[in-house]
Structures are given as C-alpha cells and as structure tokens.
Amino acid sequence: MGGAVSSSVLAGLFAGCRATPGAYTPQTLTADQHELVATVAELIIPATDTPGARSAGVHGFIDQMLTRGYTPEERDHFLAGLADLDARAPGGSGFLAASPEAQTEILTTLEAEAREARRSGDGPPPFFHMMKELTLTGYYTSEVGATQELQYVHVAGSYNGDVPLSEAGRAYS
Amino acid sequence: MKKPVHLARPPETYDAIVVGSGISGGWAAKELTEKGLKTLVLERGRHAEHITDYITEHKAPWTFDLRGAMEPEVAEDYPIQLRTGFVDETIRHFFFKDTLSPYVEEKPFTWVRGNQVGGKSITWGRYCFRISDLDFEANLREGIAVDWPIRYEDIAPWYDYVEAFAGISGEKLGLPHLPDGVFQRPMELNVVEKALRERIRERYPERYLTIARAAVLTEPIGDRQPCHYCGPCWRGCSTGSYFCSLSSTLPAARATGNLTLRPDSVVHSIIYDEEQDRAVGVRVVDAQTQEMLEFNARVIFLCASTLGSTHILLNSTSPRFPNGLGNGSGVLGRFLMDHHFKVGASGTMPGFEDRYYYGNRPIGFYIPRYRNISPETMRPDFVRGYGIEGDGYRPSWGRGASLDGFGEDLKQRLREPGPWRVSMTGFGETLPREENHVRLDPDQVDSFGIPLLVFNCGWGENELAMRRDMAASMAEMLEACGGQDVRPYDDYVEGEVGAEPGLGIHEMGTARMGRDPKTSVLNAHNQCHEVPNVFVTDGACMTSAPCQNPSITYMALTARAVDYAVGELKKMNL
C-alpha cells in the first residue's frame, strides 16, 4: 500500500476532501486503509450535484462495522479482500496511486468476478459485494445521503397513496 | 417436586392478582380495577412507561453507529429473538434475553417473548380480525379436537366493547366469516393496491382485498392521537396512536386508584389450598433480589402469554394436582398451535411508473380467507384456511446491492424509486394435535428455580398441504392481476428454522377451553374447571387456531371473563 508515494503526501493530497478536521479516527483500519476505503466508496457513490460517500463519512461507518459489527472472521475476510484490491493496481504502486480509469477498471473486474462467485454458490460473500452493500447502507442512512440525495420523510403527518412521481421528486430514504 | 418456600416478608393480600401486563394482562387490570377490585399486576419483566421508555422512537438512522445492526457479542444473548429477522439494535430492549431463560427444543420452536411492563403489546403487529362461527363450529363439524364452548354471539358484544376502547381502523365488508367490527375510518390503500383490489374483484368473486383492520388510530380517543405516519410503531408511540398496554389499558387502571403494578416479579406457581379447595395466591421470585415472596388474592387471572401461563400452571403441583393445577384432564400443555406463515408470492406490478405515495403507512393490505368458506370453495386437499397480509410498494436504495454497476449511473438510478412490487404472505390455521405439546423438564431449572419448558411441536399434513396451495394461489392471483416476474416462496424446511412453529408469534393453545372437564382445562368463561377462582384469558385458552390475527380475541375474552368473575365474586360463588 502506498508504494512510491509516502503516507504524509497522501494525507496532504486528500486532507482537503476530508469532512472536517479532527474527524473520525479509525479503530480497525490503518490510516492508509481508511483512505483506500474512502476512495473506493467514493467511486461507488461519487459526489455529483449532491455530496458523495466520502463527505457522508462512509469510510468511518465501515470502520465502525469492522470494529464492532463483524465477527473476527468477517473482518479478516474484508481486510483480505481490500488487500487484494490494492494489489491489483498496475505497477504494484497501490490503488490510490492508480489513475481513475485504472481504478474503475479494477472495480469493474471485481464486480464481474463477484457476480460469477455468487452464481456458483456458497462461501463467504465476495469482497466487492460486502464493499458495495456497506457503501450503500453507510451512504443512504447517513444524514447527507438520506436528506440531501434522497428524501427523508420523518414524521409525514398524513398518508397519500397516489402522488405523481414528478411531484414527489426523489425516492424516500 | 415442591420447592421449599422461605418467605422474605409476610404475604400481601389483594382482591385480584393478574399475572402479566401485556395485551390481555393490561385488559384484566383495567376491567378488574374499574369494577372496584384492589388488583395486583405481576410482571416478570422490567418496569417500562409510556413515552419515557420509547428510547429509539423517531431516532434517525444515522444516530445509530451501526445503523441498526447488532454487535456480535450482544447478538449472542438473543439467538432465538434474532430468528424473527426484525429484532435489531433499534428494538432489542423490548425483547427477552434468551440466555436468561432458555428452553428445550426437541423440534424447532421459536418462542418470542417481551420482557417489560406492556409485554409484546409494545412490539405487536396490530392487526385485528374477529373470528366467526365458521371457526367456532369447525372442530365439532369436522370431528377434530373438542368443540369450542362458546359461539360468536357470546363474544360479539365484547369485541364491540374492546374495539371501541382500543380504537380499530378498518373497512366493513359484510363477510360472515370475517365479521365487521366497531371501526374508525380505514387507512388508505395506495394506487397499486386499489388497482389490485379491483382486478381481484373482477376475477375472483369470493375474494376481497381491503386495508388491514388494525389497532392504529385514524381518529383521536381521549388524549391518544391519530397516527402521524412515521413508520415503526414497534419502537413505541408517544402519541398513543396504536393500542399498547402502556398507552391505553394500564393508564385506565391506574386512574381508578386500585392498581398495584409490580415488575421484576417472576411468578413461580399458584398456591393451592387443599382444605379450602381453592387457589389462594401466587409465589413470586423477585428478579432482582431472588427473594421468594407470596401474594394472596380471591381471584387470579393468568395473562402471562400462552406459554407463560401454561408454564405456571404446569409448575403449580400439589397432591390434588400432581400434573399441574387444574390438569385433571391431562391436556394441559397439549394441543399447542401457531399460525404457520412465511409462504406466499411477490412480483412487480407494471403500469404505474409515474405514481408514488407519501408517508410511512404502518400497515398493509389484507385478503380474508377464501378457502373452505362455502360449498363452492371447499378444497379436497386441506381443511380450514389462511388469511393473506400484503403490501404494494416501490423499493428504495436497498435494491441497489442487486443492481449491476457503480458510480454516477448507480447513484442516479437510486435517486428514483424502483418499480412497483406487490408482496403477499399467508397466515395459515394449524390444527390442534395432542402430540404438539410443552412439558416441564424433569432435571433442568432456570435461574429462578423454575423447571425449563420442553417443546415438541411440528406442522402436520394439513398445514403442509395448505402451504402448497398458499404459494400457488398467491402467485396465480398476482399473475392474473397483472403481476410480472412473479415468484412464489415457502421458507419451511423440515427440522430446521425458516418457517418453524413459533415464528408466527401467534402461539396458542395448551390450556384449552372446552365443555367437558375431562378433555379441557377451562370452561366457557375461561375459568379453570377444577379451580374456579383461576382464569386464563391469553392465547393459552384457544381451542383452535383460526387464521385471523388473535390478539383482539384475547382482549375480548379477557374483558368478558372479568365481567363473569366479578359477577361470581359478588354472588359469593368464588
């Protein structure tokens, strides 16, 4: 991980994209792994006209799940998959050093492999499926994802069973 | 074997004791106190109060670190409750820690239990359907088990009574096999459900689709407010918008000044006095101090939930009743039933892509039983029938994991709701069978010194044949009404969990009502044949398990039994 580019440079490169200074300190992931997870999550749910996974703190949620929500076996399986993803970067320089195109290609390949693995049956869930599900859950249950990207209807007050979609706008979170 | 009793302090005496504070216990408390009886309610679980104990009500998902997931070490305490698929970090505080009071499964049985004042009335499904003479007469007509000692006309006025107090919203249909009740304005079906309803009426004259009849208010009752459509009722509702002991019956009981509520009180057994030939009280193990206490009363109502009440009766042994109090018949613990479910069908419903809804409606639709309700609908392959619970909805971001792709395209797709889907699940009647039973473990006791309950209960041929029809019929109905990509499902796996007994959380029987003391525990007034000052009014009393969601029936039977008991007390018959 890291390779030719030092962690401190990486930290500087990405500091501007971090949510706030003094934000979440990972408890299971190393700082480098945390950054890697943030990058992959942002590729899955990027910033568009609304913030993406990084701003929503998805990498912090994933670290929480690894620390408190998973068994040791599930955690090790995820971390092994993360290392495997990182090792696929061209030239052995690590995922973070790869171009956006190369990164997308790695994820596309991982998704195809995951689809095939699921089709052929048992075993633990493929890393890419874990990562995608964690990202979607972490994003769409975050305040950013639930209230800005989708609609968070907290206390509706009433029920209307027939609303034009154009009026309703976005899906409810 | 009788445990030696060392009392912590002299017994306290009341007019009435109610064991349990849930759906039926709350009603017994209200009715007894309102009729002037000094009433002690003993609840085995912790104290809980309306509003203050709804600790996750309205909490946004991002306020849970793991967004509702449970930590593995915590989950180890709830292996049974977790089988339901819906007990998670947001509501586990309302459920029993299985490790605290285990039981023995000779065959899989999922025993779902509450553990606080209010019991399962905090987390229940809220659907309420009356049972009819089609149900009350079925055992007699078919020569199965024993005849119910009551008919619809005996319970109808009591359904009226409890429905008016609880507040049931629903639509009248005029169906003899699903009698109409005292209803508030029904909640609204959505656009797809309305279309499905019309298509069903066109194709199947004996079938109806209606909004579920539910104990969720659409109109105020006292200071209880109509539903505000926030979604998860089961977290507790501070506006009292659904029926729950905490918001409804217990406050009414408290208002009389006659209520004493004692949580952390595990009832060990009923005290039977041979000389007086009556029950005189109960023995309680204090859950906090482990002290053994006694409380005396003239009349005792067991409302501890189906298996809770039977457990107490089985453990109340004496020379007169060596096999459990009131068990001269030998049927105590036997004829255990539940609704079998987790079988049905789902599919997409095209043609409504430009329609959506607004608000989190807490209930879905219901299709009343249409099998074996008339000469034309008789089946060759099974008796009795099933009701269908369903929902029309548009999946949200949760479908994203099964969609291909990632990045901007995926995000844009998930900004829109998914295609309309309709899902249906049936709740099927289970026949009463003697071999389906619970009994006391001869060797093992729990941390309160009470013998563990051993379960041996399984589905029979009638249930399995019914399930084959349920899945096929719901799939056929969806397809005939415009559904696409329709898939039937049946989660039942013999000998394993999936659709095992208990999962329906409508467990009933084991202390059945009947006309003959030789073949039943209770008479037509829920009164123990052999111990007239003991009444059992929760699901244990059920002589059969009609497919209708049963809680409103327990409420009605409880109110009716209290009325009878108080009348008998006044006549000095008890």
Interface residues (C-beta under 8 A of the other chain):
Chain A: L43 I44 I45 P46 T48 G52 F61 Q64 M65 R68 G69 Y70 T71 T104 L107 E111 R115 H129 K132 E133 L136 T137 G138 Y140 T141 S142 E143 A146 E149 L150 Y152 V153 H154 V155 A156 G157 S158 Y159 N160 G161 D162 V163 P164 L165 S166 A168 R170 A171 Y172 S173
Chain B: H58 A60 P61 W62 D65 L66 R67 A69 M70 E71 P72 M187 E188 L189 N190 V191 E193 K194 H228 Y229 C230 E353 D354 R355 Y356 Y357 Y358 G359 N360 R361 R394 S396 W397 G398 G400 A401 D404 G405 F406 G407 E408 L410 K411 Q412 L414 R415 E416 P417 G418
